[in-house]
Amino acid sequence: MNVFRILGDLSHLLAMILLLGKIWRSKCCTGISGKSQILFALVFTTRYLDLFTNFISIYNTVMKIPMSLSLLGGFLLCAYVTVYMIYGKFRKTFDSENDTFRLEFLLVPVIGLSFLENYSFTPLEILWTFSIYLESVAILPQLFMISKTGEAETITTHYLFFLGLYRALYLANWIRRYQTENFYDQIAVVSGVVQTIFYCDFFYLYVTKVLKGKKLSLPMPI
C-alpha cells in the first residue's frame, strides 16, 4: 500500500481523535459545527457499505469497521460518537445560533451529481460516489461557522489542519498510483482537489498564526 495513503488515514484518524478528546475533556462542543459532523458521518456510512459485501484487505476492514467499541480507532465509530456528543451528551453547550449553514444547499446538488456522474449505475456505486462528492464539501459548515464567529479555538484549528493534511496526502497517493500503476480515479481526484482548495486559506492562517502561538481569527462576514 502507498505510504501516502497510510499517512493520510492516520492523519484523518488523528484529526477525529483530537476533536473527540477536545469535547470530552472540556465537556463542551462550542465552536464545533454539528452539521459538518453529521455530513462526515453520512460520508463514512455510505462509502463503506461495500465492506460488508466485498473483502478488499485486512487493513481496510480494520480501519473502517472497528473491532471493539472501546477502541475509538475506526472512522465510523468516531463519527457517530462525535455526533452523539454534540447533539446528545453535551447538547447544552452546542452553539446552534452560529451553526446555521443550510445543508440542503450541499445535499441536493451532491445527490443529483451522484446520479449523473458515476462509474456504474448501481446502488452501492451511487452511494460511494455520493460519499466522495459529499466529503469534498462536508467541511464547509465548519468553515462557515468559524467565519461567522470570527475565530476558532487552537484545538479546533489542529483538527482542521490534520483533516486538510489527510486530503493533501491522498492527493500525493493518487499521483504516486498514477506513476506506478497508471491508475487514475477521476471522481476521487477532482473531488479531492476541490476539498483541498477549501483548506488553502486555512493552511496559510494555520502556519502564520497558530504555529506561532497566536489565535486564529477570520474576517467577520458583512
C-alpha positions in Angstrom: 0.0 0.0 0.0 1.2 3.5 -0.8 2.8 5.2 2.2 0.9 8.4 1.4 -2.4 6.6 1.9 -1.4 5.1 5.2 -0.2 8.5 6.4 -3.4 10.1 5.1 -5.6 7.7 7.1 -3.5 8.2 10.2 -3.8 12.0 9.8 -7.6 11.6 9.4 -7.9 9.4 12.5 -5.7 11.8 14.5 -8.0 14.7 13.5 -11.1 12.8 14.7 -9.5 11.7 17.9 -8.3 15.3 18.6 -11.8 16.5 18.2 -13.3 13.8 20.4 -10.6 14.5 23.1 -11.4 18.2 23.0 -15.1 17.6 23.5 -14.6 15.0 26.2 -12.0 17.0 28.2 -13.8 20.3 28.1 -17.3 18.8 28.3 -18.2 21.4 25.7 -18.7 21.4 22.0 -18.7 25.2 21.5 -17.1 26.2 18.2 -17.7 22.8 16.5 -20.2 22.5 13.7 -22.6 19.7 14.4 -23.7 19.9 10.8 -20.3 19.2 9.4 -20.0 16.2 11.8 -23.4 14.9 10.5 -22.1 15.2 6.9 -18.9 13.3 7.8 -20.9 10.5 9.5 -23.0 10.3 6.4 -19.9 10.2 4.2 -18.5 7.2 6.1 -21.8 5.4 6.3 -22.4 5.5 2.6 -18.8 4.9 1.5 -18.0 1.8 3.4 -21.2 -0.3 2.8 -19.2 -2.4 0.3 -17.1 -3.7 3.2 -20.0 -5.9 4.1 -20.1 -7.4 0.6 -16.6 -7.1 -0.8 -13.3 -8.0 1.0 -10.5 -5.7 0.0 -7.8 -6.1 2.6 -7.4 -6.6 6.4 -6.1 -3.0 6.7 -9.1 -1.6 5.0 -11.5 -3.6 7.1 -9.8 -2.9 10.5 -9.6 0.9 9.8 -13.2 1.3 8.7 -15.0 -1.2 10.9 -13.8 -1.1 14.5 -13.3 -4.4 16.2 -14.4 -3.0 19.6 -16.4 -0.1 20.8 -13.7 0.6 23.4 -11.1 1.5 20.7 -12.2 4.8 19.1 -9.9 3.7 16.3 -12.5 3.4 13.4 -13.9 6.2 11.3 -17.5 5.1 11.7 -17.3 4.9 15.5 -15.5 8.2 15.8 -18.0 10.0 13.6 -21.1 8.7 15.4 -19.7 9.3 18.8 -18.9 12.9 17.9 -22.4 13.5 16.6 -23.8 11.9 19.8 -21.7 14.2 22.0 -22.7 17.3 20.1 -26.5 16.6 19.9 -26.8 14.4 22.9 -24.5 14.3 25.9 -23.2 18.0 25.6 -26.1 19.5 23.6 -26.5 22.3 26.0 -23.1 23.7 25.0 -23.8 23.4 21.3 -23.6 26.7 19.5 -26.7 26.3 17.3 -27.0 30.0 16.7 -23.8 30.1 14.7 -24.1 26.6 13.1 -26.6 27.8 10.5 -25.2 26.6 7.2 -28.1 25.3 5.0 -27.3 21.6 4.4 -29.8 21.3 1.6 -27.5 23.6 -0.4 -24.9 20.8 -0.3 -27.0 17.7 -0.2 -29.3 18.4 -3.2 -26.6 19.1 -5.8 -24.4 16.3 -4.4 -27.2 13.8 -4.7 -28.0 15.0 -8.2 -24.4 14.8 -9.3 -24.1 11.3 -7.8 -26.8 10.0 -10.1 -25.4 11.9 -13.2 -21.7 11.3 -12.8 -20.7 7.8 -11.6 -18.9 4.7 -12.8 -21.8 2.3 -12.6 -25.5 2.9 -12.1 -25.9 0.5 -9.2 -27.0 1.4 -5.6 -23.6 0.8 -3.9 -21.7 2.6 -6.6 -24.0 5.6 -6.5 -23.7 5.7 -2.7 -19.9 5.5 -2.9 -19.9 8.3 -5.5 -22.2 10.3 -3.2 -19.8 9.9 -0.3 -16.8 11.2 -2.4 -18.7 14.3 -3.6 -20.1 15.0 -0.1 -16.7 14.7 1.6 -15.3 17.4 -0.7 -17.8 19.9 0.8 -18.6 18.5 4.2 -16.2 20.9 6.0 -18.0 24.0 4.6 -20.4 24.3 7.6 -17.4 24.3 10.0 -15.6 26.9 7.9 -18.7 29.0 7.7 -19.2 28.8 11.4 -15.6 30.0 12.0 -16.1 32.9 9.6 -19.3 33.8 11.4 -17.8 33.8 14.8 -14.6 35.3 13.6 -12.2 32.9 15.5 -11.5 29.3 16.4 -10.0 27.5 19.4 -6.5 26.2 18.9 -7.6 22.5 19.2 -10.2 23.1 16.6 -7.6 24.5 14.2 -5.4 21.5 14.8 -8.4 19.3 13.9 -8.9 21.2 10.7 -5.2 21.1 9.9 -5.0 17.3 10.1 -8.2 16.9 8.1 -6.6 19.1 5.4 -3.3 17.2 5.6 -5.2 13.9 5.2 -6.6 15.1 1.9 -3.3 16.6 0.7 -1.6 13.2 1.4 -4.3 11.4 -0.5 -3.6 13.7 -3.5 0.0 12.6 -3.2 -1.2 9.0 -3.1 -3.2 9.4 -6.3 -0.2 10.9 -8.0 2.0 8.0 -6.9 -0.5 5.5 -8.0 -0.7 7.1 -11.4 3.1 7.0 -11.8 3.5 3.4 -10.6 0.2 1.7 -11.6 -1.1 4.1 -14.3 -4.3 4.3 -12.2 -6.5 7.4 -12.3 -9.8 7.8 -10.5 -11.3 11.0 -12.0 -14.1 11.3 -9.5 -11.9 10.9 -6.4 -9.1 13.1 -7.7 -11.3 16.0 -8.8 -13.3 15.9 -5.6 -10.1 15.8 -3.6 -8.7 18.8 -5.4 -11.9 20.7 -4.7 -11.7 19.8 -1.0 -8.0 20.7 -0.7 -8.7 24.2 -2.3 -11.2 24.9 0.6 -8.4 24.3 3.0 -5.8 26.6 1.3 -6.6 29.8 3.1 -6.9 27.9 6.4 -3.4 26.3 5.9 -1.9 29.8 5.4 -3.5 31.1 8.6 -2.5 28.0 10.5 1.2 28.4 9.6 1.3 32.1 10.0 -0.7 32.4 13.2 -1.5 29.1 15.1 2.0 27.7 14.9 3.3 31.0 16.2 1.1 30.8 19.3 -1.5 33.3 18.0 -5.2 32.7 18.0 -6.7 32.1 14.6 -9.2 34.7 13.6 -11.1 35.3 10.4 -12.8 38.4 8.9 -16.3 38.7 10.1 -18.9 38.4 7.3 -20.7 41.6 6.4 
